[in-house]
Amino acid sequence: MQIDFQHQQSAHCENGVISNLMNHKGIKVSEPLVFGIGAGLFFVYLPFLKVNFAPGFSYRPMPGFIFRRFAKQLGIKVIHKKFNSEKEAQKVLDEKLNQGIPVGLQVGVYHLTYFPDEYRFHFNAHNLVVYGKEENRYLISDPVMDTTTSLSDKELGKVRFAKGALPPKGHLYYLESVPTQYDWEKAIKKGINKTCRDMLAPVPIVGVNAMKWVAKNIKKWPKKIGAKKTNHYLGQLVRMQEEIGTGGGGFRFIYAAFLEEASQILNNPKLKELSKEMTEIGDEWRDFALNISRVYKNRSKETDIYDKLSDQLLGLAERERMFFQELRKAV
């Protein structure tokens, strides 16, 4: 049994799943538009939460938040379900597939057999679509892959019930109903305002303030915990930025594309200017990641490299603070 489902590759899994599910319903919506309306641009620092023996860093909201926000802004009804039993989770998935409904899943990355080994580590917030089943193999549309693939029932069960931080617990979701008309302008403005509130939040663990806190800690870590552990923390920071669901730099490029598309829909030239600024910020994030990777691989010969990395991140935080203040004024 196979649903006629069009697979399109995307830069980020959750955006791609939303876009592909919407396209399946006949509503053409780009990945950047999904990302912007869903307020996907984010930064959080959770030093009390350890992931892979390092503090929790994230450049995205909690899994599912982008989809929930996008759906709420546009009046789309999405059904979400989690399970305690693998057997029950498989039963519900099979029922929906038999009804001709493609189903989104939240899964763990570590046991995804079609992922290259270097990308398979303990991260439980990946998203994909199941669009059919042939004998004991499920047909998979993973938006970060260039082609469709498949997993056995046992392989899919393993990633649906992956252990560790943010366990998916068999989480599945699907579109139950979509409106015939959409207020794109209103949704775009709400999405932008939500992102500005998040990035300018007056708390230390979120947005530009969290970036500043991390930057200050980069200077302290070498003396406090040693160079080896500091480098491990930095490796975690850059992995979350560049490998986990696109991350910091890549998210900035997606958001820049969103602002360019939004400028046309809202007829607002200022958003196109800010789109160019965000692209430059994304380039600077990539430079930051490159500098970290040199330290992590012991290829940097600079003696004060931790101070320089700290200053670079502080500069990025300040630049983003000014950017989001301007963006808030623009809408």
C-alpha positions in Angstrom: 0.0 0.0 0.0 1.5 3.3 -1.1 0.1 6.8 -1.0 0.7 9.1 -3.9 3.0 11.4 -2.0 5.5 13.9 -3.5 8.9 14.0 -1.8 10.8 17.3 -1.8 14.1 17.8 -0.2 14.5 20.6 2.3 17.2 22.1 4.5 15.4 21.4 7.8 13.4 18.3 8.7 10.4 19.9 10.5 9.9 22.6 7.9 10.2 20.0 5.2 7.6 17.7 6.7 5.1 20.6 7.1 5.7 21.8 3.5 5.4 18.3 2.0 2.2 17.5 4.0 0.7 20.8 3.0 1.7 20.3 -0.7 0.0 16.9 -0.4 -3.2 18.7 0.5 -2.8 20.9 -2.6 -1.5 24.0 -0.6 1.8 25.1 -2.1 3.9 26.6 0.7 7.6 27.1 0.7 10.0 25.8 3.5 11.1 29.4 4.4 7.4 30.5 4.7 6.7 27.6 7.1 9.8 28.4 9.1 9.0 32.1 9.4 5.3 31.8 10.2 6.2 29.0 12.7 8.8 31.3 14.4 11.5 28.7 14.0 14.5 31.0 14.6 15.6 30.6 18.2 18.5 30.2 20.6 18.5 28.7 24.0 21.2 27.8 26.5 20.4 25.2 29.2 23.6 24.6 31.3 21.7 22.4 33.7 20.6 20.0 30.9 23.3 17.7 29.7 23.2 16.3 26.2 26.1 14.1 25.1 27.9 15.2 28.3 27.7 18.9 27.4 25.3 21.7 28.2 22.1 22.0 26.2 22.3 24.4 23.3 19.6 24.7 20.7 19.0 27.0 17.7 15.4 25.8 17.3 12.2 25.6 19.5 11.1 22.4 21.1 10.2 19.6 18.6 6.8 20.2 17.1 6.5 23.9 18.1 7.1 25.2 14.5 4.3 23.0 13.2 1.9 23.9 16.0 2.5 27.6 15.6 2.2 27.4 11.8 -1.0 25.4 12.1 -2.5 27.7 14.7 -1.8 30.9 12.7 -3.5 29.5 9.6 -6.4 27.5 11.2 -5.0 24.1 10.2 -6.2 21.2 12.4 -3.3 18.8 13.2 -3.7 15.6 15.2 -0.8 14.7 17.5 -0.5 11.4 19.4 2.1 9.7 21.7 2.1 6.2 22.9 3.4 4.0 25.7 3.3 0.9 23.6 5.2 0.2 20.4 2.4 -2.2 19.3 -0.2 0.5 19.7 1.9 3.0 17.9 2.4 0.7 14.9 -1.3 -0.1 14.9 -2.4 3.6 14.7 0.3 4.3 12.0 -1.0 1.4 9.9 -4.6 2.6 10.3 -3.8 6.0 9.0 -1.8 4.7 6.1 -4.7 2.4 5.2 -6.9 5.5 5.2 -4.6 7.1 2.6 -3.2 9.6 5.2 0.6 10.4 5.1 1.9 10.5 8.7 4.6 12.7 10.2 6.8 11.1 12.9 9.3 12.4 15.4 12.2 10.0 15.7 15.7 9.5 17.1 18.6 9.8 14.7 21.0 7.3 16.2 19.4 4.2 14.8 18.3 5.6 11.4 20.0 3.0 9.2 19.9 5.2 6.0 21.8 8.0 7.7 25.6 8.1 7.2 27.5 7.0 10.3 28.9 10.4 11.1 25.4 11.8 11.4 24.0 9.1 13.6 24.2 10.2 17.2 21.7 10.6 20.1 19.3 13.3 18.9 15.5 12.6 19.3 13.9 15.5 17.5 14.2 14.4 13.8 11.1 14.5 11.7 10.0 12.4 8.6 6.9 11.3 6.8 5.7 7.7 6.3 3.7 7.4 3.1 3.1 3.7 2.7 4.0 0.1 3.6 5.1 -2.8 1.5 5.1 -6.1 3.4 7.1 -5.3 6.6 8.9 -2.2 5.3 7.6 1.4 5.7 8.1 3.9 2.9 9.9 6.9 4.2 10.0 10.5 2.9 12.8 12.1 5.0 13.0 15.7 3.8 16.7 16.1 4.4 17.4 13.2 2.0 17.4 13.6 -1.7 15.3 10.5 -2.4 12.8 8.4 -0.6 13.8 5.4 1.4 12.4 2.7 3.7 12.7 1.1 7.1 11.6 -2.3 8.4 8.9 -2.4 11.1 11.6 -3.2 13.7 13.9 -0.4 12.6 11.0 2.2 12.6 9.9 1.0 16.0 13.4 1.5 17.4 13.7 5.1 16.2 10.1 6.0 17.3 10.9 4.8 20.8 14.5 6.0 21.1 15.7 6.6 24.6 17.5 9.7 26.1 16.7 13.4 26.1 13.4 14.4 24.5 12.2 10.8 23.9 9.7 10.8 21.0 7.4 8.1 22.6 6.1 7.1 19.2 4.9 10.7 18.4 2.9 10.8 15.2 1.0 13.6 13.6 -1.1 14.2 10.5 -3.3 16.9 8.9 -7.0 16.4 9.7 -8.4 19.5 8.0 -7.1 22.6 6.1 -9.0 25.8 5.3 -9.7 26.8 1.8 -8.5 30.4 2.3 -5.5 31.8 4.3 -4.6 35.2 5.7 -0.9 35.0 4.8 -0.2 38.6 5.8 -1.6 38.2 9.3 0.2 34.9 9.8 3.5 36.4 8.6 3.3 39.4 10.9 2.4 37.2 13.9 5.3 34.8 13.1 7.8 37.7 12.9 6.6 39.3 16.1 6.9 36.0 17.9 10.5 35.5 16.7 11.4 39.1 17.8 9.9 38.5 21.3 11.8 35.2 21.6 15.2 36.6 20.5 14.8 39.8 22.6 13.4 38.0 25.6 14.5 39.6 29.0 15.7 36.3 30.4 19.2 34.9 30.5 18.6 31.5 28.8 16.8 32.6 25.6 17.6 34.7 22.6 20.5 37.1 22.4 20.9 37.1 26.2 21.6 33.4 26.1 24.1 34.0 23.3 25.9 36.5 25.5 25.9 34.1 28.5 27.5 31.4 26.4 30.1 33.9 25.1 31.1 34.9 28.6 31.3 31.2 29.6 33.7 30.4 26.7 36.2 32.7 28.4 35.7 31.1 31.8 35.5 27.4 30.8 39.2 26.7 30.1 40.3 27.7 33.6 37.2 26.3 35.3 36.8 22.9 33.5 40.0 22.6 31.4 40.7 22.8 27.7 39.7 19.3 26.9 36.2 19.6 28.3 35.9 23.2 27.0 36.6 21.8 23.5 34.0 19.2 24.0 31.4 21.8 24.9 32.4 23.9 21.9 32.1 20.8 19.7 28.6 20.4 21.0 27.8 24.0 20.3 29.0 23.8 16.7 27.3 20.4 16.1 24.0 21.8 17.2 24.7 24.8 14.9 25.8 23.0 11.7 24.6 19.4 11.9 21.4 19.0 13.9 18.5 20.0 11.6 20.6 22.7 9.9 21.1 24.8 13.0 22.2 28.4 13.7 23.9 29.4 10.5 21.6 27.5 8.1 18.5 28.7 10.0 19.6 32.3 9.4 19.8 31.7 5.7 16.3 30.1 5.7 15.0 33.1 7.7 16.6 35.5 5.2 14.7 33.7 2.4 11.5 34.0 4.5 11.9 37.7 4.8 12.5 38.1 1.1 9.3 36.2 0.4 7.5 38.1 3.1 8.6 41.4 1.6 6.7 40.6 -1.6 3.6 39.3 0.1 3.4 42.3 2.5 4.8 44.8 -0.1 7.4 45.9 2.4 10.8 46.7 0.9 12.3 47.1 4.4 12.0 43.3 4.9 14.1 42.7 1.7 16.8 44.9 3.2 16.7 43.0 6.4 16.8 39.7 4.4 20.3 40.8 3.1 21.4 41.7 6.6 20.3 38.3 7.9 22.2 36.5 5.2 25.4 38.4 6.3 24.7 37.3 9.9 24.4 33.7 8.7 27.8 34.0 7.0 29.2 35.3 10.3 27.7 32.3 12.2 29.4 30.0 9.7 32.8 31.7 10.3 32.2 31.2 14.0 31.6 27.5 13.5 34.7 27.2 11.3 36.8 28.8 14.1 35.4 26.4 16.7 36.1 23.4 14.4 39.8 24.4 14.2 40.0 24.5 18.0 38.2 21.2 18.3 40.5 19.6 15.8 43.6 21.3 17.4 44.4 23.2 14.2 44.3 26.7 15.7 47.7 28.2 16.6 46.2 31.2 18.3 47.0 31.3 22.0 44.0 33.5 23.0 41.5 31.6 20.8 38.9 31.2 23.5 38.8 35.0 24.1 38.5 35.6 20.4 35.6 33.0 20.1 33.9 34.7 23.1 34.3 38.1 21.5 33.0 36.8 18.1 29.9 35.4 19.7 29.3 38.6 21.8 29.5 40.5 18.5 26.9 38.2 16.9 24.6 38.6 19.9 24.8 42.4 19.6 24.3 42.4 15.9 21.2 40.1 16.3 19.9 42.3 19.0 19.9 45.4 16.7 18.6 43.3 13.8 15.5 42.1 15.7 14.8 45.5 17.1 14.8 46.8 13.5 12.6 43.9 12.3 10.1 44.5 15.0 9.8 48.1 13.9 9.4 47.0 10.2 6.2 45.2 10.9 
